[in-house]
Amino acid sequence: MSPRTRAVVMSLSAPVLAFALVGGLLGKAMAREDTYQDLKVFDDVVSMITNNYVEAVDIDKVMSGAMRGLAEGLDPDSAYLSPGEVKQIEAHAELPAGSIGLDLTRQYYLRVIAARDGSPADRAGLRTGDYVRAIDEKPTREMSVWEGMRALRGAPGTTVTLTVLRGNANEPHEVQLTREVAPAADVSGRLAAPGVGYVRIAAITSNTAKQVEAQVTRLEKAGAAKLILDLRRTSGGDLDDGLALARLFVATGTLAQRETKAGKEPIAAGAGGGAITAPASVLVDVGTTGAAELFASALSGNDRAVLIGSHTMGRAAQQTLIKLPDGSGLWLSTIRYLTPDGEPLHEKGLEPGIAVAEPDPVDFGQPAPTADPVLEKALEHAAMKQAA
């Protein structure tokens, strides 16, 4: 090994060791001999690249890619951050107010989890499962979810251009969107059938529990004895806000379990919960993630609601910044949530009690389907319960 290569490897040993200690190197157990063996392989790979690659190697670029790969191998929300990105987090800088209403995950490229109701992304026809291949002509292949979500934000009135690929289409579709301030109201409601109240929860924030309680009170006064809670395409949000919403429906018991390296901790419903007692159904799909997924899990796990729709994504973890010696950092999932019974939720998702497939997204420019088989099944289920 050349002296320069040895120096590079030595300078990178501390970050890799830090990564191994906090998250595991490629998911392996942290036995000392395993860690050192992995570092030896890493040493050998760097040496072979620098000594044998056909042209001069930009070692900084190679190592940055290696660190991104380490984080990417854990889960879509973990990421390797540059020193500049670390400074953004440490400065607690607020994101610009303008948004296009899109939530992303990672699957080779960045991929759409959901577009918020009525948002620029929703009006442009973006749907769950669409691949975002570029943001303002910058490819997303090496872009983390953390970086991609921030690239979508900006001042209200400014534009962002997405290059989108849907399904088996050979040609990408370019969409220019104008950023807007997200609406303050996250919840709407109506009577969907005699005695059945329908509540659409488009996003979960610190205000959502109060908004849901107000909508349910209004619907009950209008005659609703049963509830349908629609959380399809409801993604992101603070997980604690999802638990706060669950406390409205669950009076006693365990809402979820929080798991860290130290072990598992049950999260109780707490005193004063269960203000909403009406029987409920919760509509879910692959776009039901984060706080909404935790809420759905709490109600299902405590027999407060039946889940209707399709399997959820499994995105219920919290990330922590771990700073590395060179100023870069790891945005690492250090807490994940389990169902009330202790079953995995993060990266596993929820299986609905009543499975209903939604129509596939149509091609760009084609009208969206007007039929809603999931809601129809929920209304059918409510009618059967009433008859019983």
C-alpha positions in Angstrom: 0.0 0.0 0.0 1.3 3.4 -0.9 1.9 6.0 1.9 -0.8 8.2 0.5 -3.3 5.4 0.5 -2.4 4.4 4.1 -2.9 8.0 5.2 -6.3 8.1 3.5 -7.4 4.9 5.2 -6.1 6.0 8.6 -7.9 9.3 8.3 -11.2 7.4 7.5 -10.9 4.7 10.2 -12.4 6.9 12.9 -15.6 7.7 10.9 -16.0 4.1 10.0 -15.4 2.9 13.5 -18.0 5.5 14.7 -20.4 4.2 12.2 -19.8 0.6 13.3 -20.3 1.5 17.0 -23.6 3.3 16.5 -25.3 1.3 13.8 -23.4 -1.7 12.8 -21.2 -2.1 9.7 -23.5 -3.4 7.1 -25.8 -4.9 9.7 -23.3 -7.2 11.4 -23.0 -7.8 15.1 -20.5 -5.6 16.8 -18.0 -8.2 18.0 -14.5 -6.7 17.9 -13.0 -9.2 15.5 -15.9 -8.8 13.0 -15.4 -5.0 13.1 -11.7 -5.2 12.5 -12.2 -7.8 9.7 -14.6 -5.4 7.9 -12.1 -2.6 8.3 -9.4 -4.8 6.8 -11.6 -5.5 3.8 -12.3 -1.8 3.5 -8.5 -1.0 3.6 -7.9 -3.6 0.9 -10.7 -2.2 -1.4 -9.3 1.4 -1.1 -5.8 0.2 -1.8 -6.9 -1.8 -4.9 -8.9 1.2 -6.3 -6.1 3.7 -5.8 -3.4 1.4 -7.2 -5.3 -0.3 -10.1 -8.1 2.0 -11.4 -7.5 3.0 -15.0 -7.2 6.7 -14.3 -6.2 8.9 -11.4 -8.7 8.5 -8.5 -10.5 11.4 -6.8 -10.2 9.7 -3.4 -12.5 12.2 -1.7 -15.3 11.4 -4.1 -14.7 7.7 -3.7 -14.8 7.9 0.1 -17.9 10.0 0.1 -19.6 7.4 -2.1 -18.5 4.7 0.2 -19.9 6.5 3.3 -23.2 7.1 1.5 -23.4 3.4 0.6 -22.9 2.4 4.2 -25.8 4.6 5.4 -28.0 3.6 2.4 -27.6 0.0 3.3 -29.4 0.5 6.6 -32.8 2.0 5.7 -34.0 4.7 3.3 -34.0 7.5 5.9 -30.5 7.0 7.2 -27.9 9.1 5.3 -24.3 10.3 5.2 -24.2 14.1 5.4 -21.6 16.4 4.2 -20.0 19.0 6.6 -22.2 21.7 5.1 -25.4 19.6 5.7 -24.3 19.0 9.3 -24.0 22.7 9.8 -27.5 23.2 8.6 -28.8 20.8 11.2 -26.7 22.2 14.0 -27.9 25.7 13.1 -31.5 24.6 13.6 -32.4 26.6 10.5 -36.0 26.4 9.6 -36.9 25.1 6.1 -38.3 27.6 3.6 -42.1 28.0 3.9 -42.7 27.0 0.3 -43.6 23.3 -0.4 -44.9 21.2 -3.2 -46.6 18.7 -0.8 -44.5 15.7 -1.7 -43.0 13.1 0.6 -40.2 10.8 -0.6 -38.4 7.6 0.2 -35.5 5.9 -1.6 -35.5 3.0 -3.9 -32.5 3.3 -6.2 -33.8 6.8 -7.1 -35.9 8.9 -4.9 -39.5 7.7 -5.0 -42.8 9.3 -4.1 -44.5 8.1 -0.9 -47.5 10.4 -1.2 -48.6 13.8 -2.5 -50.7 15.8 0.0 -54.3 16.5 -1.0 -54.7 19.6 -3.1 -50.9 20.4 -3.1 -49.0 21.4 -6.3 -47.7 17.8 -6.6 -51.2 16.4 -6.2 -52.7 18.8 -8.8 -49.9 17.9 -11.2 -50.9 14.2 -11.0 -47.9 12.8 -9.0 -48.8 9.5 -7.3 -47.4 7.0 -4.8 -44.7 4.9 -6.5 -43.6 7.5 -9.0 -39.8 7.7 -9.4 -38.2 11.2 -9.2 -35.1 10.8 -11.3 -34.0 14.4 -11.1 -34.7 17.6 -9.2 -33.9 20.7 -11.2 -31.8 18.5 -13.5 -29.8 17.1 -10.6 -29.9 13.3 -10.7 -31.3 11.7 -7.5 -29.3 8.5 -7.9 -26.8 9.6 -5.2 -29.2 11.9 -3.4 -30.4 11.0 0.1 -34.0 11.4 1.3 -32.8 14.1 3.6 -31.2 16.0 0.7 -34.1 15.4 -1.7 -36.7 16.7 0.7 -34.8 19.9 1.3 -34.3 20.4 -2.4 -38.0 20.5 -2.9 -38.5 23.3 -0.4 -38.1 27.0 -1.2 -39.7 30.4 -1.0 -43.4 30.4 -1.9 -43.9 31.3 -5.6 -40.6 29.8 -6.7 -40.6 26.8 -9.0 -38.9 23.4 -9.0 -38.7 21.0 -11.9 -39.0 17.2 -11.4 -38.1 14.5 -13.9 -40.6 11.7 -13.1 -40.9 8.1 -14.3 -44.1 6.1 -13.7 -44.5 2.3 -14.0 -43.1 0.8 -17.1 -42.9 4.0 -19.1 -39.8 4.3 -21.2 -39.7 8.1 -21.3 -39.7 10.3 -18.2 -42.2 13.1 -17.7 -41.0 16.6 -16.7 -43.1 18.5 -14.2 -42.6 22.1 -13.2 -44.3 22.9 -9.8 -44.7 26.2 -8.0 -44.1 26.1 -4.3 -46.9 27.1 -1.9 -47.5 27.4 1.8 -49.2 24.3 3.1 -52.7 24.8 4.4 -53.2 25.1 8.1 -56.2 22.7 8.2 -55.2 19.0 8.0 -58.6 17.5 8.6 -62.0 17.5 6.8 -65.2 15.5 7.4 -68.7 14.7 6.0 -71.4 12.2 6.4 -70.6 9.4 4.0 -73.8 7.5 4.6 -76.6 7.6 7.2 -75.0 7.2 10.6 -71.4 7.0 9.2 -69.0 9.9 9.5 -66.0 10.1 7.1 -62.9 12.0 8.3 -60.1 12.7 5.9 -56.7 13.2 7.7 -54.4 14.6 5.0 -51.4 15.2 7.3 -50.6 14.8 11.0 -49.2 17.8 12.9 -49.3 19.1 16.4 -52.8 20.5 15.7 -54.3 17.4 14.1 -55.7 15.8 17.3 -57.8 18.9 18.1 -59.0 19.2 14.5 -60.0 15.5 14.5 -61.8 15.8 17.8 -63.7 18.9 16.5 -64.7 17.1 13.3 -65.9 14.0 15.1 -68.0 16.1 17.5 -69.6 17.9 14.6 -70.3 14.6 12.8 -71.8 13.0 15.9 -74.1 15.9 16.3 -75.2 15.3 12.7 -76.0 11.6 13.5 -72.7 9.7 12.9 -72.5 6.7 15.1 -69.6 5.1 13.3 -66.4 6.6 11.8 -64.3 6.0 8.8 -60.8 7.6 9.2 -59.0 8.0 5.9 -55.2 8.0 6.2 -54.3 6.9 2.7 -51.4 8.9 1.3 -50.9 10.5 4.7 -47.1 10.4 5.3 -44.4 11.9 7.4 -45.1 14.0 10.5 -43.7 13.8 14.0 -44.3 10.4 15.4 -45.3 11.8 18.8 -48.2 13.6 17.1 -49.4 10.3 15.8 -49.4 8.9 19.3 -51.2 12.0 20.6 -53.9 11.4 18.0 -54.2 7.7 19.0 -54.8 8.8 22.6 -58.1 10.3 21.5 -59.3 6.8 20.6 -57.5 4.5 23.0 -58.4 4.9 26.7 -56.1 2.3 28.2 -53.3 -0.1 27.1 -50.1 0.2 25.1 -50.1 2.4 22.0 -46.7 1.3 20.7 -43.2 0.2 21.8 -40.1 2.3 21.3 -37.0 0.3 20.6 -33.4 1.5 20.9 -30.0 -0.3 21.4 -30.8 -0.3 25.1 -34.1 -2.2 24.7 -37.8 -1.8 24.4 -40.0 0.7 26.2 -43.8 0.5 26.1 -45.8 3.7 25.4 -49.0 3.8 27.4 -52.3 5.4 26.4 -52.2 7.5 29.6 -54.9 9.0 31.8 -57.6 11.0 30.2 -57.5 9.3 26.8 -60.3 7.7 24.8 -62.5 10.8 24.3 -63.7 9.3 21.0 -65.6 6.1 21.6 -67.4 5.5 18.3 -66.5 2.3 16.4 -64.0 3.1 13.6 -62.4 1.9 10.4 -59.1 3.2 9.2 -58.3 3.3 5.5 -54.6 2.7 4.8 -52.3 2.1 1.8 -48.6 2.1 1.0 -48.6 5.9 1.3 -49.7 5.6 5.0 -46.4 6.2 6.8 -44.8 7.8 9.8 -47.2 9.3 12.3 -50.2 8.0 10.4 -48.8 4.5 10.4 -48.1 4.6 14.1 -51.7 5.9 14.7 -53.2 3.1 12.6 -51.0 0.5 14.4 -52.2 1.8 17.9 -55.9 1.6 17.0 -55.6 -1.8 15.3 -53.4 -3.2 18.1 -56.0 -2.2 20.7 -59.0 -3.4 18.8 -60.3 0.1 18.3 -60.4 0.0 14.6 -60.2 -2.4 11.6 -57.7 -1.5 8.9 -59.1 -1.5 5.4 -57.0 -1.1 2.2 -53.5 -2.3 1.3 -50.2 -3.0 3.1 -48.4 0.0 4.6 -44.8 0.9 3.9 -43.3 0.5 7.3 -41.7 3.8 8.1 -41.6 4.4 11.8 -38.1 5.4 13.0 -36.5 8.5 14.3 -33.1 9.8 13.2 -30.3 11.3 15.2 -27.3 13.3 13.9 -24.0 11.7 14.8 -21.1 14.0 14.0 -17.9 12.6 12.6 -14.4 14.0 13.2 -14.0 15.6 9.8 -17.2 17.6 10.3 -19.4 15.3 8.2 -22.1 13.2 9.9 -24.5 10.3 10.0 -28.2 10.9 10.0 -28.9 7.6 11.6 -32.1 5.8 12.6 -31.5 5.3 16.3 -35.1 4.7 17.5 -37.7 2.6 15.8 -41.3 1.8 16.8 -43.0 -1.5 17.2 -46.7 -2.4 17.3 -48.4 -2.6 20.7 -47.7 -6.3 20.7 -44.0 -5.7 20.0 -44.1 -6.8 16.4 -41.8 -5.0 13.9 -43.4 -1.9 12.2 -40.5 -0.1 10.7 -39.6 -1.6 7.3 -42.4 -4.2 7.8 -45.6 -2.2 7.7 -49.1 -3.2 8.7 -51.3 -5.8 7.0 -55.0 -4.6 6.8 -57.7 -6.8 8.3 -59.7 -6.2 5.1 -57.5 -6.1 2.1 -58.6 -4.1 -0.9 -56.5 -3.3 -3.9 -56.5 0.3 -5.3 -56.5 1.0 -9.0 -53.1 1.4 -10.6 -52.0 5.0 -11.3 -53.0 6.1 -14.8 -50.6 7.6 -17.3 -49.8 11.2 -17.1 -52.5 13.4 -18.6 -55.2 10.8 -18.1 -58.1 11.4 -15.7 -57.9 9.7 -12.3 -60.4 6.9 -11.6 -63.6 8.1 -10.0 -64.4 4.8 -8.2 -63.0 4.3 -4.7 -63.2 0.6 -3.9 -61.5 1.0 -0.5 -64.1 3.6 0.7 -66.9 1.4 -0.8 -65.6 -1.6 1.2 -65.5 0.5 4.4 -69.1 1.7 3.9 -70.1 -1.9 3.3 -68.3 -3.0 6.5 -70.0 -0.3 8.5 -73.4 -1.3 7.1 -72.8 -4.9 8.1 -71.8 -3.9 11.6 -75.0 -1.8 11.9 -77.1 -4.7 10.8 -75.5 -7.0 13.3 
